[in-house]
Amino acid sequence: MPNIKSAWKNLRKSEKRRLRNKSVKSGTKTYIKKFLTYLNNGKVEEAQAFLSEVYKRVDMAATKGVFHKNKAARFKSRLTRRLNQALHASSQTAS
């Protein structure tokens, strides 16, 4: 445990930040899982509409410093690639 007064304050601050980061990270991952569920169930149109919400969550997490900006970009790139693959597969089966 800290012995210095400023160290106690830093401990309190880091705990608040940890809880906020945990909440934002959990919410973002929930949105990503929901998007992937849409894709896995074949609801490509719903997934396409929901992708902008996922982008918003990921960008907000990166802005708050929860995720690094490159990690956010990597998330967005991978999700977009999954959506494009699903769109391509659905257009192949429709033809």
Secondary structure, 3 states (H helix, E strand, C coil): CCCCHHHHHHHHHHHHHHHHHHHHHHHHHHHHHHHHHHHHCCCHHHHHHHHHHHHHHHHHHHHCCCCCHHHHHHHHHHHHHHHHHHHHHHHHHHC
